């Protein structure tokens, strides 16, 4: 499904954003990407979504090199990928039904896309996607009348309606309380597993990553720090991943003890 070999990306200021990323993801896998702020998690997801072009290395998705094919072929490739944003870019006055149906604009012919913007053509399909996320009653609500957590669930509903083969989720539950966040990740994981969809999600909440995803990728300073099954991620791994010497007292010579960082769920 995905293969990155020595992939690197440079920021506009010339600083490296990603360096020597090697990663292989099989179809149907579910992975969480964790790491400190600024580690490169969002940049990696945007690169995987073909929104960013790598400066070095080889990236293939669905067996294709996105930047070695024509623009039209790349657009068809993107239609198979859903990107869930932390802050979904939804027009404030847009109705929820239109926001969800927008998931298939890249798959529909132009006439159908334009017609659906004026008059929703599949209200039942949009309602079904929203129902799975407990938002069926918001079908005709305006987006600017929703909370942050509700907007995030609308973004997830749009990805489910798109029926993409690859879902990339950037902090998809950051605006939700812990119970709702866990429930939403449950729904997303079940839907992905039922349809054989590949799912990669970046998460700040380490406990949610460990409890909802079988495989964990740790990113630090634009590099892969570790790639392990969730059950094999140790407190020492997390201590090294999140250590921030600039925030430590001068008298402290090591990072905070791992038990203060996160409680790893144990079966």
MITOR-104082 format. One record per residue: y, z, x of N, C-alpha, C in turn. Coordinates in Angstrom, 1 decimal, always signed. Layout:
BEGIN
n_north; n_up; n_east; ca_north; ca_up; ca_east; c_north; c_up; c_east
Y; Z; X; Y; Z; X; Y; Z; X $
...
This chain:
BEGIN
n_north; n_up; n_east; ca_north; ca_up; ca_east; c_north; c_up; c_east
-1.2; +0.0; +0.8; +0.0; +0.0; +0.0; +1.3; +0.0; +0.9 $
+1.3; +0.9; +1.8; +2.5; +1.1; +2.7; +2.0; +1.2; +4.1 $
+2.7; +0.5; +5.1; +2.4; +0.7; +6.5; +3.6; +0.6; +7.3 $
+4.0; +1.6; +8.0; +5.1; +1.6; +8.9; +4.6; +1.8; +10.3 $
+5.0; +0.9; +11.3; +4.6; +1.0; +12.7; +5.8; +1.0; +13.5 $
+6.2; +2.2; +14.2; +7.3; +2.2; +15.1; +8.6; +1.9; +14.4 $
+8.8; +2.3; +13.1; +10.0; +1.9; +12.4; +11.1; +2.8; +12.8 $
+12.3; +2.2; +13.0; +13.5; +2.9; +13.4; +14.7; +2.3; +12.6 $
+15.7; +3.2; +12.3; +16.9; +2.8; +11.6; +18.1; +3.5; +12.2 $
+19.2; +2.8; +12.3; +20.4; +3.3; +13.0; +21.5; +3.4; +11.9 $
+22.2; +4.5; +11.9; +23.3; +4.7; +11.0; +24.5; +3.9; +11.4 $
+25.5; +3.8; +10.5; +26.7; +2.9; +10.8; +27.4; +3.4; +12.0 $
+27.3; +4.7; +12.3; +28.0; +5.3; +13.5; +27.3; +5.1; +14.8 $
+26.1; +4.4; +14.7; +25.3; +4.2; +15.9; +24.3; +5.3; +16.2 $
+24.3; +6.3; +15.4; +23.3; +7.4; +15.6; +22.0; +7.0; +14.9 $
+20.8; +7.4; +15.5; +19.5; +7.0; +14.9; +19.3; +7.9; +13.7 $
+18.9; +7.2; +12.6; +18.5; +7.9; +11.3; +17.0; +8.2; +11.2 $
+16.3; +7.2; +11.7; +14.8; +7.3; +11.7; +14.4; +6.7; +13.1 $
+13.4; +7.4; +13.7; +12.9; +6.9; +15.0; +11.4; +6.9; +15.1 $
+10.8; +5.8; +15.4; +9.4; +5.6; +15.7; +8.5; +6.2; +14.6 $
+8.8; +5.8; +13.4; +8.0; +6.3; +12.2; +6.7; +5.5; +12.1 $
+5.6; +6.2; +12.2; +4.3; +5.6; +11.9; +3.7; +6.3; +10.7 $
+3.4; +5.5; +9.7; +2.9; +6.0; +8.5; +2.1; +5.0; +7.7 $
+1.0; +5.5; +7.2; +0.1; +4.6; +6.4; -0.2; +5.3; +5.1 $
+0.0; +4.7; +4.0; -0.3; +5.3; +2.6; -1.2; +4.3; +1.9 $
-2.3; +4.8; +1.3; -3.2; +4.0; +0.6; -2.8; +4.0; -0.9 $
-3.2; +3.0; -1.6; -2.9; +2.8; -3.0; -3.4; +4.0; -3.8 $
-2.6; +4.6; -4.7; -3.0; +5.7; -5.5; -2.8; +7.1; -4.9 $
-2.3; +7.1; -3.6; -2.1; +8.4; -3.0; -0.8; +9.1; -3.6 $
-0.8; +10.4; -3.5; +0.4; +11.2; -3.9; +0.8; +12.1; -2.7 $
+2.0; +11.8; -2.2; +2.5; +12.5; -1.0; +3.9; +13.2; -1.3 $
+4.1; +14.3; -0.7; +5.4; +15.0; -0.7; +6.0; +14.9; +0.7 $
+7.3; +14.6; +0.8; +8.0; +14.6; +2.0; +9.0; +15.8; +2.1 $
+8.8; +16.6; +3.1; +9.6; +17.8; +3.2; +10.3; +17.8; +4.5 $
+11.3; +18.7; +4.6; +12.1; +18.8; +5.9; +13.5; +19.3; +5.6 $
+14.2; +19.7; +6.6; +15.5; +20.3; +6.5; +16.5; +19.2; +6.0 $
+17.7; +19.7; +5.5; +18.7; +18.8; +5.1; +19.1; +17.9; +6.3 $
+19.3; +16.6; +6.0; +19.7; +15.7; +7.1; +18.6; +15.2; +7.9 $
+17.3; +15.5; +7.6; +16.2; +15.1; +8.4; +15.9; +13.7; +8.3 $
+16.3; +13.0; +7.2; +16.0; +11.6; +7.1; +15.1; +11.3; +5.9 $
+14.9; +12.3; +5.0; +14.0; +12.1; +3.8; +14.5; +11.0; +2.9 $
+15.8; +11.1; +2.5; +16.3; +10.1; +1.6; +16.4; +8.7; +2.3 $
+16.8; +8.7; +3.5; +16.8; +7.4; +4.2; +15.5; +6.7; +4.3 $
+14.4; +7.5; +4.5; +13.1; +7.0; +4.5; +12.7; +6.4; +3.2 $
+13.0; +7.1; +2.1; +12.7; +6.6; +0.8; +13.4; +5.3; +0.5 $
+14.7; +5.2; +0.9; +15.5; +4.0; +0.6; +15.0; +2.9; +1.4 $
+14.5; +3.1; +2.6; +13.9; +2.1; +3.4; +12.6; +1.6; +2.8 $
+11.8; +2.5; +2.3; +10.5; +2.1; +1.6; +10.8; +1.3; +0.4 $
+11.9; +1.6; -0.3; +12.3; +0.9; -1.5; +13.0; -0.5; -1.2 $
+13.1; -0.8; +0.1; +13.7; -2.0; +0.6; +15.2; -2.1; +0.3 $
+15.8; -0.9; +0.1; +17.3; -0.9; +0.0; +17.9; -0.8; +1.4 $
+17.2; -0.5; +2.4; +17.7; -0.5; +3.8; +16.7; -1.3; +4.6 $
+17.3; -2.0; +5.6; +16.4; -2.8; +6.5; +16.2; -2.1; +7.8 $
+15.0; -2.0; +8.2; +14.7; -1.3; +9.5; +15.3; -2.1; +10.7 $
+15.8; -1.3; +11.7; +16.3; -1.9; +12.9; +15.3; -2.2; +13.9 $
+14.1; -1.5; +13.8; +13.0; -1.7; +14.7; +11.7; -1.5; +14.0 $
+10.6; -2.0; +14.6; +9.3; -1.7; +14.1; +8.9; -2.7; +12.9 $
+7.8; -2.4; +12.4; +7.2; -3.2; +11.3; +6.9; -2.4; +10.1 $
+7.5; -2.9; +8.9; +7.2; -2.3; +7.6; +6.6; -3.3; +6.7 $
+5.5; -2.9; +6.1; +4.8; -3.7; +5.1; +4.6; -2.9; +3.8 $
+4.8; -3.5; +2.7; +4.5; -2.9; +1.4; +3.8; -4.0; +0.5 $
+2.7; -3.6; -0.1; +1.9; -4.6; -0.8; +1.4; -5.7; +0.1 $
+1.3; -5.4; +1.4; +0.9; -6.5; +2.3; +2.0; -7.4; +2.8 $
+3.2; -7.2; +2.3; +4.3; -8.1; +2.6; +5.3; -7.4; +3.5 $
+6.0; -8.2; +4.3; +7.1; -7.8; +5.1; +8.4; -8.1; +4.3 $
+9.0; -7.1; +3.7; +10.1; -7.4; +2.7; +11.2; -8.2; +3.3 $
+11.5; -8.1; +4.6; +12.7; -8.8; +5.2; +12.2; -10.0; +5.9 $
+11.0; -10.4; +5.8; +10.5; -11.7; +6.3; +10.3; -12.7; +5.2 $
+10.6; -12.3; +4.0; +10.4; -13.2; +2.8; +11.8; -13.6; +2.2 $
+11.9; -14.5; +1.4; +13.1; -14.9; +0.8; +13.7; -13.9; -0.2 $
+14.9; -14.1; -0.6; +15.6; -13.1; -1.5; +14.9; -13.0; -2.8 $
+14.5; -14.2; -3.4; +13.8; -14.2; -4.7; +12.5; -13.4; -4.6 $
+11.7; -13.7; -3.6; +10.5; -13.0; -3.4; +10.7; -11.5; -3.2 $
+11.7; -11.1; -2.5; +12.0; -9.7; -2.3; +12.4; -9.0; -3.6 $
+13.1; -9.7; -4.5; +13.4; -9.2; -5.8; +12.2; -8.9; -6.6 $
+11.2; -9.9; -6.5; +10.0; -9.7; -7.3; +9.2; -8.5; -6.7 $
+9.3; -8.3; -5.4; +8.7; -7.2; -4.8; +9.3; -5.9; -5.2 $
+10.6; -5.8; -5.3; +11.3; -4.6; -5.8; +11.0; -4.3; -7.2 $
+10.7; -5.3; -8.0; +10.3; -5.0; -9.4; +9.0; -4.2; -9.5 $
+8.3; -4.1; -8.5; +7.0; -3.4; -8.5; +7.2; -2.0; -7.9 $
+8.5; -1.7; -7.5; +8.8; -0.4; -6.9; +9.8; +0.4; -7.8 $
+9.6; +1.6; -8.1; +10.5; +2.4; -8.9; +11.1; +3.5; -8.0 $
+12.4; +3.6; -7.9; +13.1; +4.6; -7.1; +13.8; +5.5; -8.1 $
+13.4; +6.8; -8.0; +14.0; +7.9; -8.8; +15.0; +8.6; -8.0 $
+16.3; +8.6; -8.4; +17.4; +9.2; -7.7; +17.5; +10.7; -8.0 $
+18.0; +11.4; -7.1; +18.3; +12.8; -7.3; +19.4; +12.9; -8.4 $
+20.4; +12.1; -8.3; +21.5; +12.0; -9.3; +21.4; +10.6; -9.9 $
+20.7; +10.4; -11.0; +20.5; +9.0; -11.5; +21.8; +8.3; -11.8 $
+22.0; +7.1; -11.3; +23.2; +6.3; -11.5; +23.3; +5.8; -12.9 $
+23.5; +6.6; -13.9; +23.5; +6.2; -15.3; +24.9; +6.2; -15.8 $
+25.4; +5.1; -16.4; +26.7; +5.0; -16.9; +26.9; +6.1; -18.0 $
+28.0; +6.9; -18.0; +28.2; +8.0; -18.9; +28.1; +7.7; -20.3 $
+28.6; +6.5; -20.8; +28.6; +6.1; -22.2; +27.3; +5.4; -22.6 $
+26.4; +5.2; -21.6; +25.2; +4.5; -22.0; +24.3; +5.4; -22.8 $
+23.6; +4.8; -23.7; +22.6; +5.6; -24.5; +21.3; +5.7; -23.7 $
+20.6; +6.8; -24.0; +19.4; +7.1; -23.2; +18.4; +6.0; -23.4 $
+18.2; +5.4; -24.6; +17.3; +4.3; -24.8; +17.5; +3.2; -23.9 $
+18.8; +2.8; -23.7; +19.1; +1.7; -22.8; +18.8; +2.0; -21.4 $
+19.1; +3.3; -21.0; +18.8; +3.8; -19.6; +17.3; +3.6; -19.3 $
+16.5; +4.0; -20.2; +15.0; +3.9; -20.0; +14.6; +2.5; -20.0 $
+15.0; +1.7; -20.9; +14.6; +0.3; -21.0; +15.1; -0.5; -19.8 $
+16.1; +0.0; -19.1; +16.6; -0.7; -17.8; +15.5; -0.7; -16.8 $
+14.5; +0.1; -16.9; +13.4; +0.1; -16.0; +12.7; -1.2; -15.8 $
+12.7; -2.1; -16.9; +12.0; -3.4; -16.8; +13.0; -4.6; -16.7 $
+14.2; -4.3; -16.5; +15.2; -5.4; -16.3; +14.8; -6.4; -15.3 $
+14.1; -5.9; -14.2; +13.7; -6.8; -13.1; +12.5; -7.6; -13.4 $
+11.8; -7.2; -14.5; +10.6; -7.9; -14.9; +10.8; -8.9; -16.1 $
+11.8; -8.6; -16.9; +12.1; -9.4; -18.0; +12.9; -10.7; -17.6 $
+12.7; -11.7; -18.4; +13.6; -12.9; -18.2; +15.1; -12.5; -18.5 $
+16.0; -13.3; -18.0; +17.4; -13.0; -18.2; +17.9; -12.8; -19.6 $
+17.4; -13.7; -20.5; +17.8; -13.6; -21.9; +17.4; -12.3; -22.5 $
+16.2; -11.8; -22.2; +15.7; -10.6; -22.8; +16.4; -9.4; -22.2 $
+16.7; -9.4; -20.9; +17.5; -8.3; -20.3; +18.9; -8.2; -21.0 $
+19.5; -9.3; -21.2; +20.9; -9.3; -21.8; +20.8; -8.9; -23.3 $
+19.8; -9.4; -24.0; +19.6; -9.0; -25.4; +19.4; -7.5; -25.5 $
+18.5; -6.9; -24.6; +18.2; -5.5; -24.7; +19.4; -4.6; -24.5 $
+20.3; -5.1; -23.6; +21.5; -4.3; -23.4; +22.4; -4.2; -24.6 $
+22.4; -5.3; -25.5; +23.1; -5.2; -26.7; +22.4; -4.6; -27.8 $
+21.1; -4.8; -27.9; +20.2; -4.2; -29.0; +18.9; -3.9; -28.4 $
+18.6; -2.6; -28.2; +17.3; -2.2; -27.6; +16.1; -2.9; -28.2 $
+15.3; -3.5; -27.4; +14.2; -4.3; -27.9; +12.8; -3.6; -27.9 $
+12.8; -2.4; -27.3; +11.5; -1.7; -27.3; +11.8; -0.2; -27.5 $
+12.3; +0.2; -28.6; +12.6; +1.6; -28.8; +11.4; +2.5; -28.8 $
+10.3; +1.9; -29.3; +9.0; +2.7; -29.3; +8.5; +3.0; -27.9 $
+8.6; +2.0; -27.0; +8.2; +2.2; -25.6; +9.1; +3.2; -24.9 $
+10.4; +3.2; -25.1; +11.3; +4.1; -24.5; +11.0; +5.5; -25.0 $
+10.8; +5.6; -26.4; +10.6; +6.9; -27.0; +9.3; +7.5; -26.4 $
+8.3; +6.7; -26.2; +7.0; +7.2; -25.7; +7.2; +7.8; -24.3 $
+7.9; +7.1; -23.4; +8.2; +7.6; -22.1; +8.9; +8.9; -22.1 $
+9.9; +9.0; -23.0; +10.7; +10.2; -23.1; +9.9; +11.4; -23.7 $
+9.0; +11.0; -24.6; +8.1; +12.1; -25.2; +7.3; +12.8; -24.2 $
+6.8; +12.1; -23.2; +6.0; +12.7; -22.2; +6.8; +13.7; -21.4 $
+8.1; +13.6; -21.4; +9.0; +14.5; -20.7; +9.8; +15.4; -21.6 $
+9.3; +15.5; -22.8; +9.9; +16.4; -23.8; +11.4; +16.0; -24.1 $
+11.7; +14.7; -24.2; +13.0; +14.3; -24.4; +13.1; +13.3; -25.6 $
+12.1; +13.2; -26.4; +12.1; +12.2; -27.5; +13.3; +12.3; -28.4 $
+13.8; +13.5; -28.6; +14.9; +13.7; -29.5; +16.2; +13.2; -28.9 $
+16.2; +12.8; -27.7; +17.5; +12.4; -27.0; +17.5; +10.8; -26.9 $
+16.7; +10.1; -27.7; +16.6; +8.7; -27.5; +17.9; +8.0; -27.7 $
+18.7; +8.3; -28.7; +19.9; +7.6; -28.9; +21.2; +8.5; -28.5 $
+20.9; +9.5; -27.7; +22.0; +10.3; -27.2; +22.8; +9.6; -26.1 $
+24.0; +9.9; -25.9; +24.8; +9.3; -24.7; +24.4; +10.1; -23.5 $
+24.4; +9.4; -22.3; +24.0; +10.1; -21.1; +25.0; +11.2; -20.7 $
+26.3; +11.0; -21.0; +27.3; +12.0; -20.6; +27.2; +13.3; -21.4 $
+26.3; +13.3; -22.4; +26.1; +14.5; -23.2; +24.8; +15.3; -22.8 $
+24.2; +14.9; -21.7; +23.0; +15.5; -21.2; +23.3; +16.4; -20.0 $
+22.4; +17.4; -19.8; +22.5; +18.2; -18.6; +22.0; +17.5; -17.4 $
+22.2; +18.1; -16.2; +21.7; +17.5; -15.0; +20.2; +17.3; -15.0 $
+19.5; +18.4; -15.5; +18.0; +18.3; -15.5; +17.5; +17.3; -16.5 $
+18.2; +17.1; -17.6; +17.9; +16.1; -18.6; +18.1; +14.7; -18.1 $
+19.2; +14.5; -17.3; +19.4; +13.2; -16.7; +18.3; +12.9; -15.7 $
+17.9; +13.9; -15.0; +16.8; +13.6; -14.0; +15.5; +13.2; -14.7 $
+15.3; +13.8; -15.9; +14.1; +13.4; -16.6; +14.2; +12.1; -17.2 $
+15.4; +11.7; -17.6; +15.6; +10.3; -18.1; +15.3; +9.3; -17.0 $
+15.8; +9.6; -15.7; +15.4; +8.8; -14.6; +13.9; +8.7; -14.4 $
+13.2; +9.8; -14.6; +11.8; +9.7; -14.4; +11.1; +8.9; -15.5 $
+11.6; +9.1; -16.8; +11.1; +8.3; -17.9; +11.3; +6.8; -17.6 $
+12.5; +6.4; -17.0; +12.7; +5.0; -16.7; +11.7; +4.5; -15.8 $
+11.3; +5.3; -14.7; +10.3; +4.9; -13.8; +9.0; +4.7; -14.4 $
+8.6; +5.6; -15.4; +7.3; +5.5; -16.1; +7.3; +4.3; -16.9 $
+8.4; +4.0; -17.6; +8.5; +2.8; -18.5; +8.4; +1.6; -17.7 $
+8.9; +1.6; -16.5; +8.9; +0.4; -15.6; +7.4; +0.0; -15.3 $
+6.5; +1.0; -15.3; +5.1; +0.8; -14.9; +5.0; +0.2; -13.5 $
+5.7; +0.8; -12.6; +5.7; +0.3; -11.2; +4.4; +0.7; -10.6 $
+4.1; +0.0; -9.5; +2.9; +0.3; -8.7; +3.2; +1.3; -7.7 $
+4.4; +1.5; -7.3; +4.9; +2.4; -6.3; +6.1; +3.2; -6.8 $
+6.0; +4.5; -6.9; +7.1; +5.3; -7.3; +7.6; +6.2; -6.1 $
+8.9; +6.0; -5.9; +9.6; +6.8; -4.8; +10.6; +7.7; -5.5 $
+10.4; +9.0; -5.3; +11.3; +10.0; -6.0; +12.0; +10.9; -5.0 $
+13.4; +10.8; -5.1; +14.2; +11.5; -4.2; +14.7; +12.8; -4.9 $
+14.1; +13.9; -4.5; +14.5; +15.2; -5.1; +14.6; +15.1; -6.6 $
+13.5; +14.7; -7.3; +13.6; +14.4; -8.7; +13.7; +15.6; -9.7 $
+13.5; +16.8; -9.2; +13.6; +18.0; -10.0; +14.6; +19.0; -9.5 $
+15.5; +18.6; -8.7; +16.5; +19.6; -8.0; +17.4; +20.3; -9.0 $
+17.7; +19.7; -10.2; +18.6; +20.2; -11.2; +17.8; +21.0; -12.3 $
+16.5; +21.2; -12.1; +15.7; +21.9; -13.1; +15.4; +23.3; -12.7 $
+15.2; +24.2; -13.7; +14.7; +25.5; -13.3; +13.2; +25.4; -12.8 $
+12.7; +26.5; -12.2; +11.4; +26.4; -11.6; +10.3; +26.0; -12.5 $
+10.3; +26.6; -13.7; +9.2; +26.3; -14.7; +9.3; +24.8; -15.1 $
+10.5; +24.4; -15.5; +10.6; +23.0; -15.9; +10.3; +22.0; -14.8 $
+10.7; +22.4; -13.6; +10.5; +21.5; -12.4; +9.0; +21.4; -12.2 $
+8.2; +22.5; -12.3; +6.8; +22.4; -12.1; +6.1; +21.6; -13.2 $
+6.6; +21.8; -14.4; +6.0; +21.0; -15.5; +6.3; +19.5; -15.4 $
+7.5; +19.2; -15.0; +7.9; +17.8; -14.8; +7.1; +17.1; -13.7 $
+6.8; +17.8; -12.6; +6.0; +17.3; -11.5; +4.6; +17.1; -12.0 $
+4.1; +18.0; -12.8; +2.8; +17.9; -13.4; +2.7; +16.6; -14.2 $
+3.7; +16.3; -15.0; +3.7; +15.1; -15.8; +3.7; +13.9; -14.9 $
+4.6; +13.9; -14.0; +4.7; +12.7; -13.1; +3.4; +12.5; -12.3 $
+2.8; +13.6; -11.8; +1.5; +13.5; -11.1; +0.4; +13.0; -11.9 $
+0.3; +13.5; -13.2; -0.8; +13.0; -14.1; -0.6; +11.5; -14.4 $
+0.6; +11.1; -14.7; +0.8; +9.7; -15.0; +0.5; +8.8; -13.9 $
+0.9; +9.2; -12.7; +0.6; +8.4; -11.5; -0.9; +8.4; -11.3 $
-1.6; +9.5; -11.4; -3.1; +9.5; -11.2; -3.8; +8.7; -12.2 $
-3.3; +8.8; -13.5; -4.0; +8.0; -14.6; -3.9; +6.5; -14.4 $
-2.8; +6.0; -13.8; -2.6; +4.6; -13.7; -2.8; +4.1; -12.3 $
-3.3; +5.0; -11.4; -3.5; +4.6; -10.0; -2.2; +4.2; -9.2 $
-1.1; +4.9; -9.6; +0.2; +4.6; -9.0; +0.3; +5.4; -7.7 $
+0.9; +4.8; -6.7; +1.2; +5.5; -5.5; +2.5; +6.2; -5.7 $
+2.6; +7.5; -5.3; +3.7; +8.4; -5.5; +4.1; +9.1; -4.3 $
+5.4; +8.9; -3.9; +6.0; +9.6; -2.7; +7.2; +10.3; -3.3 $
+7.3; +11.6; -3.0; +8.5; +12.4; -3.5; +9.0; +13.3; -2.4 $
+10.3; +13.3; -2.2; +11.0; +14.2; -1.3; +11.4; +15.4; -2.1 $
+11.1; +16.6; -1.5; +11.4; +17.9; -2.2; +11.9; +18.9; -1.2 $
+12.9; +19.6; -1.7; +13.4; +20.8; -0.9; +12.6; +22.0; -1.1 $
+12.0; +22.1; -2.3; +11.2; +23.3; -2.7; +9.8; +23.1; -2.1 $
+9.5; +23.8; -1.0; +8.2; +23.7; -0.3; +7.1; +24.1; -1.2 $
+7.3; +25.2; -2.0; +6.2; +25.6; -2.8; +5.8; +24.6; -3.9 $
+6.7; +23.8; -4.4; +6.4; +22.8; -5.3; +5.6; +21.6; -4.6 $
+6.1; +21.3; -3.4; +5.4; +20.3; -2.7; +3.9; +20.6; -2.4 $
+3.7; +21.9; -2.0; +2.3; +22.3; -1.6; +1.4; +22.4; -2.8 $
+2.0; +22.8; -4.0; +1.1; +23.0; -5.1; +0.9; +21.7; -6.0 $
+1.7; +20.7; -5.8; +1.6; +19.5; -6.6; +1.2; +18.2; -5.9 $
+1.2; +18.3; -4.6; +0.8; +17.1; -3.8; -0.3; +17.3; -2.8 $
-1.3; +16.5; -2.8; -2.4; +16.7; -1.9; -2.1; +16.5; -0.4 $
-1.1; +15.7; -0.1; -0.7; +15.3; +1.3; +0.8; +15.6; +1.5 $
+1.1; +16.2; +2.6; +2.4; +16.6; +3.0; +2.9; +15.9; +4.3 $
+4.1; +15.3; +4.2; +4.7; +14.7; +5.4; +5.9; +15.6; +5.8 $
+5.9; +16.1; +7.0; +7.1; +16.9; +7.4; +8.0; +16.0; +8.3 $
+9.3; +15.9; +7.9; +10.2; +15.1; +8.6; +11.3; +16.0; +9.3 $
+11.6; +15.8; +10.5; +12.6; +16.5; +11.2; +13.3; +15.6; +12.2 $
+14.6; +15.5; +12.2; +15.4; +14.7; +13.1; +15.0; +13.2; +13.1 $
+14.6; +12.7; +11.9; +14.3; +11.3; +11.7; +12.9; +11.0; +12.2 $
+12.1; +12.0; +12.5; +10.7; +11.7; +13.0; +9.7; +12.4; +12.2 $
+8.5; +12.0; +12.2; +7.4; +12.6; +11.5; +6.9; +13.8; +12.4 $
+7.2; +15.0; +11.8; +6.8; +16.2; +12.6; +5.3; +16.5; +12.4 $
+4.8; +16.3; +11.1; +3.4; +16.5; +10.9; +3.0; +15.7; +9.6 $
+1.7; +15.4; +9.5; +1.2; +14.6; +8.4; -0.2; +15.3; +8.1 $
-0.2; +16.1; +7.0; -1.4; +16.9; +6.8; -1.7; +17.0; +5.3 $
-3.0; +17.4; +5.0; -3.3; +17.8; +3.7; -2.6; +19.1; +3.4 $
-2.2; +19.3; +2.1; -1.4; +20.5; +1.7; -2.1; +21.8; +2.1 $
-3.4; +21.8; +2.0; -4.2; +23.0; +2.3; -4.2; +23.3; +3.8 $
-3.8; +22.3; +4.6; -3.9; +22.5; +6.1; -2.5; +22.8; +6.7 $
-1.4; +22.8; +5.8; -0.1; +23.1; +6.3; +0.0; +24.6; +6.5 $
+0.3; +25.0; +7.8; +0.4; +26.4; +8.1; +1.8; +27.0; +8.1 $
+2.0; +28.3; +8.0; +3.3; +28.9; +8.1; +4.0; +28.5; +9.5 $
+3.2; +28.3; +10.5; +3.8; +27.9; +11.8; +4.3; +26.5; +11.7 $
+3.7; +25.6; +11.0; +4.2; +24.3; +10.8; +5.5; +24.3; +10.1 $
+5.6; +25.1; +9.1; +6.9; +25.2; +8.3; +8.0; +25.9; +9.1 $
+7.6; +26.9; +9.9; +8.6; +27.5; +10.8; +9.2; +26.5; +11.8 $
+8.4; +25.7; +12.4; +8.9; +24.8; +13.4; +9.7; +23.7; +12.7 $
+9.3; +23.3; +11.4; +10.0; +22.2; +10.7; +11.4; +22.6; +10.3 $
+11.5; +23.9; +9.9; +12.8; +24.3; +9.3; +13.7; +25.2; +10.3 $
+13.2; +25.4; +11.5; +13.9; +26.2; +12.4; +15.3; +25.7; +12.7 $
+16.3; +26.5; +12.7; +17.7; +26.1; +12.9; +18.3; +27.1; +13.8 $
+18.3; +26.8; +15.1; +18.8; +27.7; +16.1; +20.3; +28.0; +15.9 $
+21.0; +27.1; +15.4; +22.5; +27.4; +15.2; +22.7; +28.5; +14.2 $
+21.8; +28.7; +13.3; +22.0; +29.7; +12.3; +21.4; +31.1; +12.6 $
+20.8; +31.2; +13.8; +20.1; +32.4; +14.2; +21.1; +33.3; +15.0 $
+21.0; +34.6; +14.8; +21.8; +35.5; +15.6; +21.6; +35.3; +17.1 $
+22.6; +35.6; +17.9; +22.5; +35.4; +19.3; +21.4; +36.2; +20.0 $
+21.0; +37.3; +19.4; +20.0; +38.2; +19.9; +18.6; +37.7; +19.6 $
+18.5; +36.8; +18.7; +17.2; +36.3; +18.2; +16.7; +35.1; +19.0 $
+15.6; +35.2; +19.6; +15.1; +34.1; +20.5; +14.2; +33.2; +19.8 $
+13.8; +33.4; +18.5; +12.9; +32.5; +17.8; +13.3; +32.3; +16.4 $
+12.7; +31.4; +15.7; +13.0; +31.2; +14.3; +12.5; +32.3; +13.4 $
+13.0; +32.4; +12.2; +12.6; +33.5; +11.3; +11.1; +33.4; +11.1 $
+10.5; +34.6; +10.8; +9.1; +34.6; +10.6; +8.7; +33.8; +9.4 $
+7.6; +33.0; +9.4; +7.2; +32.1; +8.4; +7.1; +32.7; +7.0 $
+6.7; +34.0; +6.9; +6.5; +34.6; +5.6; +7.9; +34.7; +4.9 $
+9.0; +34.7; +5.6; +10.3; +34.8; +5.0; +10.8; +33.4; +4.5 $
+10.1; +32.3; +5.0; +10.5; +31.0; +4.7; +9.9; +30.5; +3.4 $
+8.6; +30.7; +3.2; +8.0; +30.2; +2.0; +6.6; +31.0; +1.9 $
+6.2; +31.1; +0.6; +4.9; +31.7; +0.4; +4.0; +30.5; +0.0 $
+3.0; +30.3; +0.8; +2.1; +29.1; +0.6; +1.1; +29.5; -0.5 $
+1.0; +28.7; -1.5; +0.0; +29.0; -2.6; -1.4; +28.9; -2.0 $
-2.2; +29.9; -2.3; -3.6; +29.9; -1.9; -4.5; +29.9; -3.1 $
-5.5; +29.1; -3.1; -6.5; +29.0; -4.2; -7.3; +30.3; -4.3 $
